[in-house]
Amino acid sequence: MGDSSLALGTSVHKALGGGSVSDVLLWRKWRGGAVMLVSATTMWYLFEVAGYNFLTFVANVLLLLIVILFLWAKSASLLNRPLPPIPNMEISERTIGIVADELQIWLNCVLSIAHDITIGRNLKVFLKVALSLWFVSFIGSLFNFLTLVYIGVILILSVPLVYEKYQPHIDEKLSVAHGVFQEQCRKLDETVLSKLPLPSNKEKKMQ
């Protein structure tokens, strides 16, 4: 299999982390998947089709939540009932450390790519980044941000499930496509590099 496929013996569930998130994405916990799908569809409909303002929506939801909690707490103190089950609203140092570590990995990756393009003058990396940014720009011109987010939710709720079901066939096709892509990149590199006025070794030594 190609590099883009999962290693042999590794299930899609394990590749996604093997936890509750994996169960939701693969619809093993269908209620979680259904809630996620319905919520995303509702949000998309409210803001894109009905034209509801996002800031107004957030303010109204928070206002309704605060009113409910306030009335619940007041009635609980008068009727000797339990208070609202609100968790401890703080962010632990461990959570901040995990987020910081993940952010550091992403930033280092971006800085490494920038270094390869600007200092290392890696033509292959430059072409890949330029093509990726152009593709993102092209997709962004077709849809607005909220629609893209909604499409992303639909994809993450469908692609892992389809891949798990047809993994051997998809891996075979991906392996072939990966080989063709690598060959085209090699030919493109050779074509572009052959047209660039690169200095000879003799000229480099004189400099």
C-alpha positions in Angstrom: 0.0 0.0 0.0 1.0 3.6 -0.5 2.0 6.1 2.3 -1.5 7.5 2.2 -3.2 4.3 3.3 -3.4 3.0 6.8 -0.8 0.5 8.0 -1.8 -3.1 7.8 -3.7 -4.3 10.8 -4.6 -0.8 11.9 -8.4 -0.1 11.9 -10.0 3.2 11.1 -11.3 3.3 14.7 -7.8 3.1 16.1 -6.4 5.6 13.6 -9.0 8.1 14.8 -7.9 7.7 18.4 -10.1 4.8 19.4 -12.2 6.9 21.9 -15.6 8.4 22.0 -14.8 10.8 19.1 -14.1 7.8 16.9 -17.3 6.1 17.9 -19.2 9.3 16.9 -17.4 9.7 13.6 -18.0 6.1 12.7 -21.6 6.2 13.9 -21.1 3.5 16.5 -22.7 6.0 18.9 -25.4 7.0 16.5 -27.0 9.4 18.9 -23.8 11.5 19.0 -23.5 11.5 15.3 -27.2 12.4 14.9 -26.9 15.3 17.4 -23.9 16.6 15.6 -25.5 16.4 12.2 -28.8 17.9 13.3 -27.0 20.7 15.1 -24.8 21.6 12.1 -27.8 21.5 9.8 -29.8 23.7 12.1 -27.0 26.3 12.4 -26.4 26.3 8.7 -30.1 26.8 8.0 -30.5 29.6 10.6 -27.6 31.6 9.3 -27.5 30.8 5.6 -31.2 30.2 4.6 -33.1 32.1 7.2 -30.6 34.9 7.4 -30.4 35.0 11.2 -27.6 37.1 12.6 -24.9 35.1 14.4 -24.2 37.7 17.1 -28.0 38.1 17.8 -28.3 34.3 18.0 -25.4 33.9 20.5 -26.7 36.7 22.6 -30.3 35.3 22.7 -29.1 31.8 23.6 -26.9 33.1 26.4 -29.6 35.3 27.7 -32.1 32.4 27.7 -29.5 30.2 29.4 -28.8 32.8 32.1 -32.5 33.4 32.8 -33.2 29.6 33.1 -30.2 29.1 35.5 -31.2 32.2 37.6 -34.8 31.1 38.0 -33.7 27.5 38.7 -31.3 28.7 41.4 -34.0 31.0 43.0 -36.6 28.3 43.0 -34.2 25.8 44.4 -33.4 28.0 47.4 -37.1 28.6 48.1 -38.2 25.0 47.6 -35.1 23.4 49.2 -34.3 21.7 45.9 -30.7 21.0 44.5 -29.0 23.8 42.7 -28.3 23.6 38.9 -25.7 21.0 38.2 -23.1 23.4 36.8 -19.5 22.0 36.6 -16.5 23.8 37.9 -15.9 26.4 35.2 -12.1 26.6 35.0 -9.5 25.6 32.6 -6.9 23.4 34.2 -3.1 23.9 33.7 -3.0 20.4 32.1 -5.5 21.5 29.4 -3.5 24.6 28.7 -0.4 22.6 28.4 -1.9 20.2 25.9 -3.2 23.1 23.8 0.1 24.8 24.0 2.0 21.6 22.9 -0.4 21.1 19.9 -0.1 24.8 18.9 3.7 24.5 19.1 3.7 21.5 16.8 1.6 23.3 14.2 3.7 26.5 14.4 6.9 24.7 14.1 5.6 22.8 11.1 4.6 26.1 9.4 7.9 27.8 10.2 9.8 24.7 8.9 7.8 25.0 5.6 8.5 28.7 5.4 12.2 28.1 6.0 12.4 25.5 3.2 10.8 27.9 0.8 12.6 31.1 1.7 16.0 30.0 2.9 16.3 26.5 1.4 14.6 27.6 -1.8 13.0 24.2 -2.0 11.1 24.4 -5.3 9.0 21.2 -4.7 7.7 22.5 -1.3 7.0 25.9 -2.9 4.9 24.4 -5.7 3.0 22.2 -3.2 2.2 25.2 -0.9 1.3 27.5 -3.8 -1.0 24.8 -5.4 -2.7 24.2 -2.0 -3.3 27.9 -1.3 -4.7 28.4 -4.8 -7.0 25.4 -4.3 -8.2 26.8 -0.9 -8.7 30.2 -2.5 -10.7 28.6 -5.4 -12.9 26.7 -3.0 -13.4 29.8 -0.8 -14.6 31.7 -3.8 -17.4 29.1 -4.4 -18.7 29.0 -0.9 -18.8 31.2 2.2 -17.1 30.2 5.4 -20.2 28.8 7.2 -21.1 26.6 4.2 -17.5 25.3 4.1 -17.7 24.5 7.8 -21.0 22.7 7.2 -19.6 20.7 4.3 -16.6 19.8 6.6 -19.0 18.4 9.2 -20.8 16.3 6.6 -17.5 15.0 5.3 -16.1 14.0 8.7 -19.4 12.2 9.5 -19.4 10.3 6.2 -15.8 9.8 4.9 -14.5 7.8 7.9 -17.6 5.5 7.7 -17.3 4.9 4.0 -13.5 4.4 4.3 -14.0 1.8 7.1 -16.5 -0.1 5.0 -14.5 -0.1 1.8 -11.0 0.2 3.1 -9.2 -2.5 0.9 -10.7 -1.1 -2.3 -10.0 2.5 -1.4 -6.4 1.8 -0.3 -5.8 0.1 -3.6 -7.1 3.2 -5.6 -5.2 5.6 -3.3 -1.9 3.7 -3.8 -2.3 4.0 -7.6 -3.2 7.6 -7.4 -0.3 8.3 -5.1 2.1 6.7 -7.5 0.7 8.8 -10.4 0.9 12.0 -8.4 4.5 11.4 -7.4 5.5 10.7 -11.0 3.8 13.9 -12.2 5.5 15.9 -9.4 8.9 14.4 -10.5 8.3 15.3 -14.1 7.1 18.8 -13.2 10.3 19.3 -11.0 12.5 18.2 -13.8 10.7 20.4 -16.4 10.9 23.6 -14.2 14.4 23.0 -12.9 15.7 22.5 -16.5 14.4 26.0 -17.4 15.9 27.8 -14.4 19.3 29.5 -15.0 21.1 27.7 -12.2 24.8 28.6 -11.7 27.3 26.0 -12.5 29.7 24.5 -9.8 32.6 26.5 -11.2 30.7 29.7 -10.9 29.7 28.8 -7.3 33.4 28.3 -6.4 34.4 31.6 -7.8 31.7 33.4 -5.8 
